[in-house]
């Protein structure tokens, strides 16, 4: 019984560490987006975008995130979430680099 308890506690520590890591990645990712949104009108004005174009861009971003999350949920049933997380973060990094270029 004691051996089972020790292995269970060890497993819980590993899960807690994994959840903390995933939460930290999500926090950093969302913080980056949240910091960008208030600055978006300034960038849009400098680039000559109209308020309509700015609203359209933010709306498309929100719809894309929603569709991506739904697709991610379906995908997580087919492949393990542990394998899916690095793929999702890599896809996000590639998309950000493409937008920056």
C-alpha positions as CSV (number, residue, x, y, z in Angstrom):
1,X,0.0,0.0,0.0
2,X,2.8,2.4,0.8
3,X,4.5,1.8,-2.5
4,X,1.3,2.6,-4.3
5,X,0.9,5.8,-2.4
6,X,4.5,6.9,-3.2
7,X,4.0,6.2,-6.9
8,X,0.7,8.0,-6.9
9,X,2.2,11.0,-5.3
10,X,5.1,11.0,-7.8
11,X,2.6,10.7,-10.7
12,X,0.6,13.7,-9.3
13,X,3.8,15.8,-9.0
14,X,4.5,15.0,-12.7
15,X,1.0,15.9,-13.7
16,X,1.1,19.1,-11.7
17,X,4.4,20.1,-13.3
18,X,3.0,19.4,-16.8
19,X,-0.2,21.4,-16.1
20,X,1.9,24.3,-14.8
21,X,4.1,24.2,-17.9
22,X,1.0,24.2,-20.2
23,X,-0.6,27.0,-18.2
24,X,2.6,29.1,-18.4
25,X,2.8,28.6,-22.2
26,X,-0.9,29.6,-22.6
27,X,-0.5,32.6,-20.3
28,X,2.5,33.9,-22.3
29,X,0.8,33.3,-25.6
30,X,-2.4,35.1,-24.5
31,X,-0.4,37.9,-22.9
32,X,1.3,38.6,-26.2
33,X,-2.1,38.9,-27.9
34,X,-3.5,41.0,-25.1
35,X,-0.6,43.4,-25.3
36,X,-1.0,43.8,-29.0
37,X,-4.7,44.6,-29.2
38,X,-4.5,48.1,-27.5
39,X,-1.7,49.0,-29.9
40,X,-3.5,47.8,-33.0
41,X,-5.2,51.1,-33.8
42,X,-1.9,53.0,-33.7
43,X,-0.3,50.5,-36.1
44,X,-3.4,50.6,-38.3
45,X,-3.3,54.4,-38.5
46,X,0.4,54.3,-39.4
47,X,-0.2,51.8,-42.1
48,X,-3.2,53.7,-43.5
49,X,-5.9,51.2,-42.5
50,X,-9.5,52.3,-42.0
51,X,-11.5,51.6,-38.9
52,X,-13.5,49.1,-41.0
53,X,-10.4,47.2,-42.0
54,X,-9.2,47.2,-38.4
55,X,-12.5,45.8,-37.1
56,X,-12.5,43.2,-39.9
57,X,-9.0,42.1,-39.0
58,X,-9.8,41.7,-35.3
59,X,-13.0,39.8,-36.2
60,X,-11.2,37.5,-38.5
61,X,-8.7,36.8,-35.8
62,X,-11.4,35.9,-33.3
63,X,-13.2,33.6,-35.7
64,X,-9.9,31.9,-36.6
65,X,-9.0,31.3,-32.9
66,X,-12.5,29.9,-32.4
67,X,-12.3,27.5,-35.4
68,X,-8.8,26.6,-34.4
69,X,-9.9,25.7,-30.9
70,X,-12.8,23.6,-32.2
71,X,-10.5,21.8,-34.6
72,X,-8.0,21.3,-31.8
73,X,-10.6,19.6,-29.7
74,X,-11.5,17.2,-32.5
75,X,-7.9,16.5,-33.2
76,X,-7.1,15.8,-29.5
77,X,-9.5,12.9,-29.7
78,X,-7.5,11.3,-32.5
79,X,-4.0,12.0,-31.3
80,X,-2.8,12.5,-27.7
81,X,-3.0,16.0,-26.3
82,X,0.6,15.6,-25.2
83,X,1.7,15.2,-28.8
84,X,-0.7,17.9,-30.0
85,X,0.6,20.7,-27.7
86,X,4.1,21.0,-29.3
87,X,2.5,20.9,-32.8
88,X,0.0,23.6,-31.9
89,X,2.7,25.8,-30.4
90,X,4.9,25.3,-33.5
91,X,2.1,26.2,-35.8
92,X,1.4,29.3,-33.7
93,X,5.0,30.3,-33.9
94,X,5.2,29.8,-37.6
95,X,2.0,31.9,-38.1
96,X,3.4,34.7,-36.0
97,X,6.6,34.7,-38.0
98,X,4.7,34.9,-41.2
99,X,2.7,37.8,-40.0
100,X,5.8,39.6,-38.8
101,X,7.5,39.2,-42.2
